[in-house]
Amino acid sequence: MNVLTATGYLASLAVAQGLRDQATHVVVDASAHNCVQDGARLSGLPILSFASGDARALRSVLSNLPPSARPLVATDGVYGIRGGMAPLNEYLLALPASGWLWVDDAHGLGSVGPTGRGSPEFFGLRDSRIIRSVTFSKALAVAGGAVIGDASLMEHVRTRAGAYLGSSAPPLAIAAAITAAVVRVHRLPGRVRRLQELARRFSNALPSRPEILNDPRTPVTAIHPRDAAQAQRLTEALTQAGFVPPWIRYPGGPGNGFFRIALKATHSRSQIDRLSRVIQVGLNE
Ligand SMILES: Cc1ncc(COP(=O)(O)O)c(C=O)c1O
C-alpha cells in the first residue's frame, strides 16, 4: 500500500505525523536526511539519536527506554550524505515488537535490491513494522514522493498526517509519469542490474583515499576535499575533462559543501573509467 505526496520531503513528514499518536519516541540515525530530522521534530515526540550505521549504538539507546516504549527508529536506507547503506537487517533485529522502522529510501528506490525495489529488498526484509518514505525524483527521474507500508500504517498516514491531508496531491501528469517510470523499471530489469554493475566498477576503479566515501552497493559517491585548494584542483580537472563538477551543499553535510556523484544506468563503462581516472589525478595534484 502507499500514499502519494507532492515531494519526498513531504512523504517523510507524513510518516512522522501519521505515527506520532502511536509511537512514544523517535530514535534517529545521526546521518539521516534533513526531512527525517525535521519529521522527528514535527512529531513532538522525544528524540534520541544514535551513531550512524551502528546497530550496537541503536540497541544501547533502545535498551534505556522504558518497557512500555513504542519507538519509531528512523534512518536513510542509502545515505544521501555519503552513499553507503544502513544495516536495516540489524536495525530490525534490535527493534522491539512494538516499534517501527522508518526508512527514508530516497536513494535506494530504483537503485538497490535485485529488482530495484530499494533497501528492504536488498536485505530481503519483509516486515509489517517497516514504513518507507521515498522520492521519485532520483533514480526514477520524475518528481513526487510516497509513503509505502502495511495497510494499517497507511491508514494512520491517511487519517492523521497533515503533510498528506493538507497538501495537494501531485498533478495527474506527474502521477502518470511515476506510473510509467515504475513500469519501466519493472519491464527493464537489466537497467537496475546495469546501474549496480557500474557502481561496482566505479568503486573498484576509485583510489582508496580518505576524501572518497564510496560503497560498491550504491551508485552514490561523496568526495569531501580536505581543503578549498584541493576542491578547486578537482573542479578544474573535472571541468577540463568535460565533466560538470557536482558540488553541492547538503543539509547535515560539510558546511562548505562536497562533490556528490550519482551514476546512471545509461552511463557507459568508458565514461565511468574516465571519471575515476580524472578524480584520481585531480585529488593527487
Ligand atoms: C535522502 C533524501 N530524502 C528525501 C529527499 C527529498 O526528496 P524530494 O526532493 O522529492 O523532496 C532527498 C532529496 O531530494 C533526499 O536526498
PDBQT file of the ligand as one rigid body, heavy atoms in Angstrom, charges set to zero:
ROOT
HETATM    1  C1  LIG A 301      17.636  11.151   1.477  1.00  0.00    +0.000 C 
HETATM    2  C2  LIG A 301      16.621  12.104   0.899  1.00  0.00    +0.000 A 
HETATM    3  N1  LIG A 301      15.355  12.054   1.343  1.00  0.00    +0.000 NA
HETATM    4  C3  LIG A 301      14.419  12.887   0.872  1.00  0.00    +0.000 A 
HETATM    5  C4  LIG A 301      14.702  13.819  -0.100  1.00  0.00    +0.000 A 
HETATM    6  C5  LIG A 301      13.609  14.730  -0.556  1.00  0.00    +0.000 C 
HETATM    7  O1  LIG A 301      13.025  14.308  -1.740  1.00  0.00    +0.000 OA
HETATM    8  P1  LIG A 301      12.260  15.383  -2.670  1.00  0.00    +0.000 P 
HETATM    9  O2  LIG A 301      13.333  16.100  -3.413  1.00  0.00    +0.000 OA
HETATM   10  O3  LIG A 301      11.358  14.593  -3.544  1.00  0.00    +0.000 OA
HETATM   11  O4  LIG A 301      11.533  16.293  -1.741  1.00  0.00    +0.000 OA
HETATM   12  C6  LIG A 301      16.005  13.910  -0.595  1.00  0.00    +0.000 A 
HETATM   13  C7  LIG A 301      16.419  14.884  -1.646  1.00  0.00    +0.000 C 
HETATM   14  O5  LIG A 301      15.859  15.245  -2.568  1.00  0.00    +0.000 OA
HETATM   15  C8  LIG A 301      16.990  13.019  -0.105  1.00  0.00    +0.000 A 
HETATM   16  O6  LIG A 301      18.243  13.051  -0.555  1.00  0.00    +0.000 OA
ENDROOT
TORSDOF 0
